[in-house]
Amino acid sequence: MKYDWIEIRRQLHQIPELGFEEVKTQALLLDKIRQFPQKHLEIQTWQTGIFVKVNGTNPSKTIGWRTDMDGLPITEETGFDFVSCHEGKMHACGHDVHMSIALGVLAHFAQHPGRDNLLFLFQPAEEGPGGALPMIESVPFKEWRPDELYALHIAPDYPAGTVATKKGLLFANTSELFIDLKGKGGHAAYPHTANDMVVAASHLVTQLQTIVSRNVDPLDSAVVTIGKITGGTRQNIIAEKARIEGTIRSLSQESMKQVKQRIEALVGGIEAGFSCEAVIDYGSNYLQVTNDSELTHDFILFCETYPDMTLHICDEAMTGEDFGCFLDEIPGMMFWLGVHSEYGLHSAKLNPKEAAIPKAIGFLTGFLTHKADGGNN
Ligand SMILES: CC(=O)N[C@@H](CCC[C@H](N)C(=O)O)C(=O)O
């Protein structure tokens, strides 16, 4: 059977769903997977995710490939004729591309299994609240636990169809950040009788900017981004409540701890200064993505021998990925797949060049064949 992986990417693009809501996505993936020859496949669903094991011909280990499935709460502005059908939601981080590539590679191995087993993990909720940790705890993962694990992420700033990676640290530690402030609402004309949380939140957002500029060692790196503020009810009512939502990024667990301590000190200052109550919630935390040196060396050697593949050795990035939680358990590595888009990840206009999809399917099929046939350059 012949498949059009770009068309399948477009179908996935039209139905973006948030973390652990990937019901239609799971159904579409299962529908495609069930069209592949089933002789060598075993399938288990887990929440909105899927595990597919390709039984090897003479296995001594299991090589894993992980892809993420969720979209983001962004209103798409690409103007594609296959634009998202889910209002306010978009595949703006390329997980539609990731899934179509995984399907394409799986379709090959369903017909031509390698010597070792392959395990394809379709993981929900990468953007949040984090599907990796509960997936690691799941029954199918424990039963089919891979010995090595690999994954990719699209990269808008690399030429389409090229790859980029490095040994060691690739992506940062992340922590979500939610701060709820509660004061006293009142009439806009009587500020002296109220306790305005819009003003308190504004001060706090400004103070949070000093953590990276004044507290983190300039030779280290961290990010504190506030992506959303909500507060108040209308223009002539003093806000009783405000909420700040953001993310923290760091290159080590130690500096993550320091940033959090500083946030707590600043929030304490706001509570004292504005006589309000504040609650901090760190939401989900992702471990840094640390690429195994030997396996990355092998990947680099494979790239050098693969025809028509350009490999960039990149710097680490402050992006986060809960793939880091898998790599804390299992050796493996992750790489960027160039898709050349004028607009970046999490942009409403992200426009990955689809030519990268068939190229990545061919390349990955080669790489996983090399792995599953015992290749270790
Ligand atoms: C590759 C990528 O964009 N990943 C996300 C991961 C989100 C982590 C978490 N929800 C957070 O916001 O801290 C990223 O934003 O880097």
PDBQT file of the ligand as one rigid body, heavy atoms in Angstrom, charges set to zero:
ROOT
HETATM    1  C1  LIG A 401      10.232  22.025  22.255  1.00  0.00    +0.000 C 
HETATM    2  C2  LIG A 401       9.332  22.874  23.087  1.00  0.00    +0.000 C 
HETATM    3  O1  LIG A 401       8.923  23.938  22.656  1.00  0.00    +0.000 OA
HETATM    4  N1  LIG A 401       8.982  22.402  24.285  1.00  0.00    +0.000 N 
HETATM    5  C3  LIG A 401       8.220  23.138  25.238  1.00  0.00    +0.000 C 
HETATM    6  C4  LIG A 401       8.068  22.331  26.510  1.00  0.00    +0.000 C 
HETATM    7  C5  LIG A 401       7.143  22.969  27.515  1.00  0.00    +0.000 C 
HETATM    8  C6  LIG A 401       7.552  22.741  28.934  1.00  0.00    +0.000 C 
HETATM    9  C7  LIG A 401       6.583  23.255  29.968  1.00  0.00    +0.000 C 
HETATM   10  N2  LIG A 401       5.215  23.173  29.621  1.00  0.00    +0.000 N 
HETATM   11  C8  LIG A 401       6.951  24.703  30.300  1.00  0.00    +0.000 C 
HETATM   12  O2  LIG A 401       6.378  25.626  29.725  1.00  0.00    +0.000 OA
HETATM   13  O3  LIG A 401       7.794  24.914  31.166  1.00  0.00    +0.000 OA
HETATM   14  C9  LIG A 401       8.922  24.467  25.537  1.00  0.00    +0.000 C 
HETATM   15  O4  LIG A 401       8.198  25.432  25.832  1.00  0.00    +0.000 OA
HETATM   16  O5  LIG A 401      10.165  24.553  25.474  1.00  0.00    +0.000 OA
ENDROOT
TORSDOF 0
